[in-house]
Amino acid sequence: MVPGADGAELAVADWPGSRGALVCVHGLTSHSRAFAGLATELREHRILAIDCRGRGQSSAKGPFGLTRHADDLAAAIDSRGVERATVVGHSMGSYIAGAFAARYPDRVERLVFVDGGYPQDVPAGVTPDQLLDASLALYLTKLRRSWTNLNEYVAFYEQTPVYSNGVDIYGRAHFGYDLIGKEPEMRARVSMEAVRDDWRELLDREAVGARLEAVTVPLLLIRAPGGLTGTGDEVVTDHVRDIITAKVPKTLVVDVPGTNHHTILLSVPGARAVARAIEEFTR
């Protein structure tokens, strides 16, 4: 555990390596082990991944929000002796990486956004909470019920289009860290308060856009064509891609065919493809 921006305890996964550090930030309902597969594929790099507050083993204490997570990230890497790094964000983590680059520009060598970084339009008449409940219903299920054991938890998601090919070793590393408690009463390590607070900030296009416009380092934007739920409902649409590339001119875009918003990191083929893209980008 390391101290966060206000002294709150934060959990950090630290995979050793002799090459420059990659500092990784996870998605809205995820945690540091989303990068376990990437760490395996990039063994030469040092990989640090934080459990954002409200997730994993970090403090569940607020306040939450993108700038608080960015400040937590700065405090966490300070404690691990990292002064400057390539910052990798997946989903919500891309927004936090952008906020970090805006607040701490001298500490960022490059940015990598994995299927995230700028929001789509919010439909007229729909509140952020309504959009969250509609868009992420599948993933909020893990917060709203208990699970008998890990096998039941994994089996639930294997029955969805997201994991239509099953959950492999990288996906299982993520799912295995997700749950806390003892059989037959296990629950996800995620605070609904944190999810809702952070989600509202993700939708603030003006603030998110201003942070992107402050980015001066090269950006690698990696997209998953399979979409959020594995049905082609893209997270980074062509329109969103064009907005990001307009705001960050030094952007390289790479698509990873055959992946969705989750399997792009939480599967062997996805993590391997992302690792190759990052390896080429960091050279």
C-alpha positions as CSV (number, residue, x, y, z in Angstrom):
1,M,0.0,0.0,0.0
2,V,1.1,3.6,-0.7
3,P,-0.3,6.9,0.3
4,G,-2.6,8.8,-2.0
5,A,-2.9,12.5,-2.6
6,D,-4.7,13.0,0.8
7,G,-3.0,10.1,2.6
8,A,-5.6,7.6,1.7
9,E,-4.2,4.1,1.2
10,L,-3.8,2.9,-2.4
11,A,-2.8,-0.5,-3.7
12,V,-0.3,-0.6,-6.5
13,A,0.8,-3.6,-8.6
14,D,4.4,-3.4,-9.6
15,W,5.8,-5.8,-12.2
16,P,9.6,-5.4,-12.4
17,G,11.5,-4.8,-15.7
18,S,14.7,-3.2,-16.9
19,R,13.2,-0.9,-19.5
20,G,11.3,2.4,-18.9
21,A,8.2,2.3,-16.7
22,L,4.7,2.1,-18.0
23,V,2.2,3.6,-15.5
24,C,-1.2,2.0,-16.1
25,V,-4.7,3.1,-15.1
26,H,-7.8,0.9,-15.3
27,G,-11.4,1.4,-16.3
28,L,-14.6,2.4,-14.4
29,T,-15.4,-0.9,-12.7
30,S,-12.0,-2.5,-12.9
31,H,-8.6,-2.5,-11.1
32,S,-4.9,-2.9,-11.5
33,R,-5.1,-6.6,-12.6
34,A,-6.6,-5.5,-15.9
35,F,-2.9,-5.1,-16.9
36,A,-1.7,-8.5,-15.7
37,G,-1.7,-9.8,-19.3
38,L,0.0,-6.7,-20.6
39,A,2.7,-7.1,-18.0
40,T,3.3,-10.7,-19.1
41,E,3.6,-9.6,-22.7
42,L,5.9,-6.7,-21.9
43,R,8.3,-8.4,-19.5
44,E,11.2,-6.1,-20.2
45,H,9.2,-3.0,-19.1
46,R,8.5,-2.1,-15.5
47,I,4.7,-2.0,-15.2
48,L,3.0,-0.1,-12.4
49,A,-0.8,-0.2,-12.1
50,I,-2.9,1.5,-9.4
51,D,-6.2,0.4,-7.9
52,C,-8.0,3.7,-8.2
53,R,-9.7,4.7,-4.9
54,G,-13.1,2.9,-4.6
55,R,-11.7,-0.2,-6.4
56,G,-9.6,-3.2,-5.6
57,Q,-7.7,-3.0,-2.3
58,S,-7.5,0.8,-2.3
59,S,-9.4,3.0,0.1
60,A,-13.1,3.4,-0.6
61,K,-13.0,6.9,0.8
62,G,-13.9,9.8,-1.5
63,P,-13.8,12.3,-3.0
64,F,-13.5,10.7,-6.4
65,G,-13.2,12.2,-9.8
66,L,-10.6,12.4,-12.6
67,T,-8.3,15.0,-11.0
68,R,-8.3,13.2,-7.7
69,H,-7.3,10.0,-9.4
70,A,-4.6,11.9,-11.3
71,D,-3.3,13.3,-8.0
72,D,-3.4,9.9,-6.5
73,L,-1.4,8.5,-9.4
74,A,1.3,11.2,-8.9
75,A,1.5,10.3,-5.3
76,A,1.7,6.6,-6.0
77,I,4.5,6.8,-8.5
78,D,6.4,9.2,-6.3
79,S,6.4,6.5,-3.6
80,R,7.8,4.0,-6.2
81,G,10.5,6.3,-7.4
82,V,9.2,7.0,-10.9
83,E,9.7,10.5,-12.1
84,R,8.7,10.2,-15.8
85,A,6.9,7.5,-17.7
86,T,4.6,6.4,-20.5
87,V,1.1,6.5,-19.1
88,V,-1.4,3.9,-20.3
89,G,-5.1,4.2,-19.6
90,H,-7.9,1.8,-20.4
91,S,-11.4,3.2,-20.7
92,M,-11.9,5.5,-17.8
93,G,-8.1,5.2,-17.2
94,S,-7.6,7.1,-20.5
95,Y,-9.5,10.1,-19.1
96,I,-7.4,9.9,-15.9
97,A,-4.2,9.6,-18.0
98,G,-5.3,12.7,-19.9
99,A,-5.9,14.6,-16.7
100,F,-2.6,13.5,-15.4
101,A,-0.8,14.7,-18.5
102,A,-2.6,18.1,-18.2
103,R,-1.7,18.5,-14.5
104,Y,1.8,16.9,-14.6
105,P,3.1,17.5,-18.1
106,D,6.8,17.1,-17.1
107,R,6.1,13.6,-15.9
108,V,4.7,12.1,-19.1
109,E,6.8,10.9,-22.0
110,R,3.9,9.5,-24.0
111,L,0.3,8.6,-23.6
112,V,-1.6,5.5,-24.6
113,F,-5.4,5.4,-24.6
114,V,-6.9,2.0,-24.9
115,D,-10.5,2.3,-26.1
116,G,-11.3,5.5,-24.3
117,G,-10.4,9.2,-23.8
118,Y,-13.3,11.2,-25.0
119,P,-17.1,10.7,-24.5
120,Q,-19.8,10.3,-27.1
121,D,-22.8,12.7,-27.0
122,V,-25.3,12.2,-24.2
123,P,-28.8,11.7,-25.7
124,A,-31.1,14.6,-25.0
125,G,-33.3,14.3,-22.0
126,V,-31.1,11.5,-20.5
127,T,-29.3,12.1,-17.1
128,P,-25.8,10.8,-16.5
129,D,-27.1,8.2,-14.0
130,Q,-29.7,7.0,-16.5
131,L,-27.1,6.7,-19.2
132,L,-24.8,4.8,-16.8
133,D,-27.5,2.3,-15.9
134,A,-28.5,1.8,-19.5
135,S,-25.1,1.6,-21.0
136,L,-23.2,-0.4,-18.4
137,A,-26.0,-2.6,-17.0
138,L,-24.1,-5.7,-17.9
139,Y,-21.0,-4.6,-15.9
140,L,-22.9,-3.1,-13.0
141,T,-24.4,-6.6,-12.4
142,K,-21.3,-7.5,-10.5
143,L,-21.9,-4.7,-8.0
144,R,-25.5,-5.5,-7.5
145,R,-25.4,-9.2,-6.5
146,S,-23.3,-11.7,-4.7
147,W,-21.5,-14.7,-6.2
148,T,-21.2,-18.2,-4.9
149,N,-17.6,-18.5,-6.1
150,L,-15.3,-17.4,-8.9
151,N,-16.5,-20.0,-11.3
152,E,-20.1,-18.8,-11.1
153,Y,-18.9,-15.2,-11.6
154,V,-16.8,-16.1,-14.7
155,A,-19.5,-18.3,-16.1
156,F,-22.0,-15.4,-16.0
157,Y,-19.8,-13.3,-18.3
158,E,-19.0,-16.2,-20.5
159,Q,-22.7,-16.4,-21.4
160,T,-22.5,-12.8,-22.8
161,P,-21.2,-11.6,-26.2
162,V,-18.3,-10.0,-24.4
163,Y,-16.7,-13.3,-23.7
164,S,-18.3,-15.5,-26.4
165,N,-15.0,-17.3,-26.8
166,G,-14.6,-17.9,-23.1
167,V,-12.4,-16.3,-20.4
168,D,-8.7,-17.2,-20.9
169,I,-5.8,-16.9,-18.4
170,Y,-5.5,-13.1,-18.7
171,G,-9.2,-12.6,-18.2
172,R,-9.2,-14.9,-15.3
173,A,-6.4,-13.0,-13.6
174,H,-8.7,-10.0,-13.7
175,F,-11.8,-11.8,-12.6
176,G,-9.9,-13.5,-9.8
177,Y,-8.9,-10.2,-8.2
178,D,-12.4,-8.8,-8.6
179,L,-14.1,-10.6,-5.8
180,I,-13.8,-10.3,-2.0
181,G,-15.3,-12.4,0.8
182,K,-15.7,-16.1,1.2
183,E,-17.8,-18.7,-0.6
184,P,-20.7,-18.7,-0.9
185,E,-21.0,-15.0,-0.4
186,M,-18.5,-13.1,-2.6
187,R,-18.9,-9.5,-3.9
188,A,-17.0,-7.2,-6.3
189,R,-14.4,-4.8,-4.9
190,V,-16.0,-1.8,-6.5
191,S,-17.8,1.2,-4.9
192,M,-21.0,2.2,-6.7
193,E,-20.5,5.8,-5.3
194,A,-17.0,5.9,-7.0
195,V,-18.5,4.6,-10.2
196,R,-21.3,7.2,-10.3
197,D,-19.1,10.1,-9.3
198,D,-16.4,9.3,-11.9
199,W,-18.9,8.5,-14.6
200,R,-20.4,12.0,-14.3
201,E,-17.0,13.6,-14.8
202,L,-16.3,11.4,-17.9
203,L,-19.3,12.9,-19.6
204,D,-18.0,16.5,-19.2
205,R,-16.9,17.0,-22.8
206,E,-15.7,20.6,-22.2
207,A,-13.4,19.7,-19.3
208,V,-12.2,16.5,-21.0
209,G,-11.5,18.3,-24.2
210,A,-9.6,21.1,-22.5
211,R,-7.3,18.5,-20.9
212,L,-6.7,16.9,-24.3
213,E,-5.8,20.2,-25.8
214,A,-3.1,20.7,-23.1
215,V,-1.4,17.4,-24.2
216,T,1.9,18.0,-26.0
217,V,3.4,14.5,-26.0
218,P,2.7,11.8,-28.6
219,L,-0.5,9.8,-28.1
220,L,-1.3,6.2,-29.2
221,L,-5.0,5.6,-29.5
222,I,-5.9,1.9,-29.6
223,R,-9.5,1.0,-30.6
224,A,-11.6,-2.2,-30.1
225,P,-14.0,-2.6,-33.1
226,G,-16.1,-5.1,-31.2
227,G,-17.5,-2.3,-29.0
228,L,-18.5,-2.1,-25.3
229,T,-20.5,-5.3,-25.2
230,G,-19.0,-7.3,-28.0
231,T,-21.8,-6.4,-30.4
232,G,-20.1,-3.6,-32.4
233,D,-21.3,-0.8,-30.2
234,E,-18.0,1.1,-30.5
235,V,-16.7,3.2,-27.6
236,V,-14.2,5.2,-29.7
237,T,-16.3,5.8,-32.8
238,D,-14.8,7.4,-35.9
239,H,-16.3,10.7,-34.8
240,V,-14.7,10.4,-31.4
241,R,-11.4,9.4,-33.0
242,D,-11.5,12.5,-35.2
243,I,-12.1,14.8,-32.1
244,I,-9.2,13.3,-30.3
245,T,-6.8,13.5,-33.2
246,A,-7.9,17.2,-33.7
247,K,-7.2,18.0,-30.1
248,V,-3.9,16.0,-29.9
249,P,-2.2,16.3,-33.3
250,K,0.6,13.9,-32.4
251,T,-1.9,11.0,-32.4
252,L,-1.3,7.5,-33.9
253,V,-4.5,5.4,-34.2
254,V,-4.3,1.6,-34.1
255,D,-7.3,-0.8,-34.3
256,V,-7.2,-4.3,-32.9
257,P,-9.5,-6.5,-34.9
258,G,-11.4,-9.3,-33.1
259,T,-11.5,-7.5,-29.8
260,N,-14.1,-5.6,-27.8
261,H,-13.7,-3.0,-25.0
262,H,-12.8,-5.7,-22.5
263,T,-11.0,-8.5,-24.4
264,I,-8.6,-5.9,-25.9
265,L,-6.8,-6.2,-22.5
266,L,-8.5,-9.1,-20.8
267,S,-7.6,-11.8,-23.3
268,V,-4.3,-13.3,-24.6
269,P,-4.8,-12.1,-28.2
270,G,-5.9,-8.7,-27.2
271,A,-3.2,-8.0,-24.6
272,R,-0.6,-9.4,-27.1
273,A,-1.8,-7.0,-29.8
274,V,-1.8,-4.0,-27.5
275,A,1.7,-5.0,-26.3
276,R,3.0,-5.0,-29.8
277,A,1.4,-1.6,-30.5
278,I,2.9,-0.1,-27.3
279,E,6.3,-1.7,-28.0
280,E,6.5,-0.1,-31.5
281,F,5.2,3.2,-30.2
282,T,7.7,3.5,-27.3
283,R,10.6,2.8,-29.6
